[in-house]
Amino acid sequence: MFIYDVHAHVFPDKIALKAAQSIGDFYSLHMDCDGTVNQLIDSARQNGINRMCIYSVALNVHAMQSINSFIGSQLQAHPDLFTGMAAIHPDCPDFDALIEQVRAQGFKGFKIHPDMQKFALDEKRVMDMFAAIEGKMPIVIHTGDSRYNYSHPSQMKHVLDAFPRLVCVCAHLGGWSEWDDAYKLLADYENVYVDTSSSLYAMTPEHAAQIIRHYSRERVMFGTDYPMWDAREELARIAAVPLTDDERERIMGLNALELLG
């Protein structure tokens, strides 16, 4: 079975551990891994993962270039292993130029994390960003965090209503810590995909299966959220979810191959 991890954060070696720890601090969770590319590659080999989608988040507009340069270099170094999503920020002065640039670098889409970047999904400057990329490239969106009012599934719904051609991967089964709200609000949108990252640890396998089936087997993808979790842990968690063979094959790799290549 082809295994595609669609949710992995990586950082340059000199800042990786500090960056990983800052993510752990943000969520008050222990980080299993150090955030380096080498550790991610070793983990993939040890656990039979065939392909991974990597990215990082631009906490401000000035960080986009360095992040995209680093991630782009990893796509060139490991073309058979990595797919990449580019960093984007709503304060970017020229979205069209950014789209052209990241396409040339081999990126497949974009990644945002509203709660860390501190903007609401449905505020005007963010909606302008979505308008610029609608129909051009997909975007991975961290959705859900009950502590803030940046990425609630209801805000994501506003985006989807406004941009029906915007292909979105709503991470963490549609809404971290707000999973049931998420499927009730988002599952009927055919342009919404979700990944399993940082979700299975918080629910029973049976509950996970129920949520997955609300989205349908064609729109759910496996993700580890490296460096938050070790791949072995996440593979064990998804293995425990009661799925049919066809559901499992699609979730573990086929859906991501069709969406991202």
FIBA-224557 format. One record per residue (C-alpha): residue in three letters; x, y, z. Coordinates in pm, whole numbers, plus 32768, in hexadecimal, padded with zeros to 4 digits. Layout:
AlaXYZ/...
***
This chain:
Met800080008000/Phe808381567F9D/Ile80A5823880CF/Tyr80A283B280A3/Asp80CF849381D2/Val802E85DD8170/His808386A282AA/Ala81EE86D5830F/His829E88108385/Val8415882D834D/Phe8517893483A4/Pro8687897E8360/Asp876888B88449/Lys87E589E6850B/Ile86878A4C857C/Ala85C789048564/Leu85C8889C86D1/Lys856D89F8874A/Ala84568A118648/Ala83CF88BC86A8/Gln83D389168817/Ser831A8A5B87D3/Ile82038995872A/Gly81F488AF8856/Asp81DF89DA893E/Phe80C48A6E886F/Tyr7FF5893388A1/Ser807B88CB89F6/Leu80DF877E895D/His822586BF8961/Met82CD86B4880D/Asp833E855987AA/Cys843185C9869C/Asp853086DA8656/Gly84A887718512/Thr85D887258439/Val85C086A282D7/Asn86B38586831E/Gln85E28502843E/Leu84A885158368/Ile854F84518250/Asp85D3834B8342/Ser8479832683D8/Ala83DD82FB8281/Arg84D181E88227/Gln84A381368372/Asn83288141835C/Gly82E780FF81ED/Ile826F825B8191/Asn82948292801A/Arg825584067FF7/Met8228853780D6/Cys81A0869680AE/Ile8280878E8165/Tyr825588F981C5/Ser82868A0782C9/Val81C08B3A8332/Ala821B8CA882F6/Leu81D28D58843E/Asn81FC8EA28385/Val820E8F08821A/His83888F338227/Ala83BB8DC38278/Met831B8D428138/Gln844D8D5A805B/Ser85418CA68140/Ile84468B938191/Asn83F18B588024/Ser85608B577FC8/Phe85A88A4E80CF/Ile847C89728080/Gly84BE899B7F0C/Ser862489247F3C/Gln85A287E97FE4/Leu84B487A77EC3/Gln85DC87B77DD7/Ala86B586DC7EB6/His85AB85CF7EEA/Pro84BD85DA7DBF/Asp845184707DE5/Leu83F6849B7F53/Phe837785FD7F8E/Thr825386CB7F15/Gly824888317F96/Met8150893F7FF2/Ala81D08AA47FF4/Ala81B88B9C8110/Ile80C78CBC80D4/His80568DE581A4/Pro7F2C8ECD8169/Asp80128FFD8170/Cys80C58F828037/Pro80D190AC7F47/Asp80A98FE27E04/Phe7FF58E947E12/Asp80088E5C7C9A/Ala81828E7F7C9E/Leu81998D947DC8/Ile80C68C8D7D18/Glu81A38CA07BE4/Gln82DD8C897CBA/Val82778B5D7D8A/Arg81F58AA07C5B/Ala834B8ACB7BBC/Gln83E88A407CFA/Gly831089087CE4/Phe8218894E7DFB/Lys80BB88B77DE1/Gly800289BA7EB2/Phe800D8A877FF1/Lys80008A59816A/Ile7F788B428279/His7F478B2783F1/Pro7E5C8C418459/Asp7E848C0A85CF/Met7FFE8C2C85C0/Gln7FF88D3A84B5/Lys7EEE8DF3857D/Phe7DE88E3F847A/Ala7C7F8DD18456/Leu7C268CFC832B/Asp7B068DDE82C9/Glu7BA28F3682F9/Lys7BBD900B81BF/Arg7D328FF48177/Val7D248E79819A/Met7BF28E6380BB/Asp7CB28F317FBA/Met7DC88E2F7FCD/Phe7CD38D157F90/Ala7C408DD17E69/Ala7D9A8DE87DCF/Ile7DE28C737DE4/Glu7C848BE87DA3/Gly7C8A8AF97C7D/Lys7E058B0D7C62/Met7EA08A447D7C/Pro7E1C89837EAA/Ile7E5F89F9800B/Val7E99893A814D/Ile7DF089F1826C/His7E1989AC83DC/Thr7CB189AF8450/Gly7C2B89A885B0/Asp7CA98A1D8702/Ser7BAA8A548813/Arg7C948B4988C3/Tyr7C828C4F87B0/Asn7B9A8CEA86B1/Tyr7C758CC9857E/Ser7C298B7C84D8/His7AE18AF4855E/Pro7A2B8A158463/Ser79168B1A8451/Gln7A168C1583CF/Met7A928B1182D8/Lys792B8AEB8260/His791F8C5F820F/Val7A528C2F8135/Leu79BE8B038081/Asp78788BB8803E/Ala79368CDB7FA6/Phe7A2C8C0E7ED8/Pro798E8ACF7E50/Arg7ABD8A847D72/Leu7BBD8AA27E89/Val7C4689467ECC/Cys7C8E892E8040/Val7D3288278116/Cys7C9F8870826B/Ala7DA187D1834D/His7D5E87088488/Leu7C1B8666840F/Gly7B8E87BD83C4/Gly7BB988628516/Trp7CB588168627/Ser7C0387FA8777/Glu7ABA884886C1/Trp7A95870A85F8/Asp791D86D98613/Asp78D1884585C0/Ala79B688218495/Tyr790F86FE83E7/Lys77B587908423/Leu781D88D5837B/Leu791988678274/Ala78E087028204/Asp77E3875680F4/Tyr78D588358032/Glu796A876B7F15/Asn7A9B884F7F01/Val7AFD87F88068/Tyr7BFB86EC80BA/Val7C6D869B821A/Asp7D9A85ED82AE/Thr7DB2851383E3/Ser7ED585C78488/Ser7ECE861F85FB/Ser7D708592861F/Leu7D77841C8657/Tyr7E25843F87A8/Ala7CF584F8882E/Met7BDA840D87CD/Thr7B7E82A087C3/Pro7BBE81DF8681/Glu7A4781B78658/His7A0C832E8673/Ala7B20836B8576/Ala7A7A827C8481/Gln792E833084A8/Ile79CC84838461/Ile7A8E83FC8338/Arg79528373829B/His78A384C282B9/Tyr79AB855081CC/Ser79AD841880ED/Arg7AD0833680A1/Glu7B3A84087F74/Arg7B838543803F/Val7C4784C8816D/Met7DC384A88171/Phe7EBF8422826A/Gly7FA38519831B/Thr80958502843F/Asp80C98671849B/Tyr823F863484BC/Pro82EF869F859A/Met81C386978683/Trp819D851F8667/Asp827C83FE8602/Ala820C834984C6/Arg820681FA8576/Glu810982838670/Glu802983158565/Leu803781DE848E/Ala7FCF810E85BB/Arg7EAF81FD8601/Ile7E2881F6849F/Ala7E51807C8495/Ala7D67806485C0/Val7C5281258511/Pro7B4D8030848D/Leu7B5680728316/Thr7B147F9E81E4/Asp7C3E7F3E810D/Asp7BCF80338001/Glu7BA4814F80FB/Arg7CFA810A818D/Glu7DA980FC803D/Arg7D1382497FD4/Ile7D5982F8811E/Met7EBB8278813F/Gly7F2B82E87FE8/Leu7E4B82E37EB8/Asn7D8B84217F0B/Ala7ECC84E57F3F/Leu7F63845F7DFE/Glu7E3284D27D3E/Leu7E2D862B7DE0/Leu7FA086797E00/Gly805C85827D28/
***
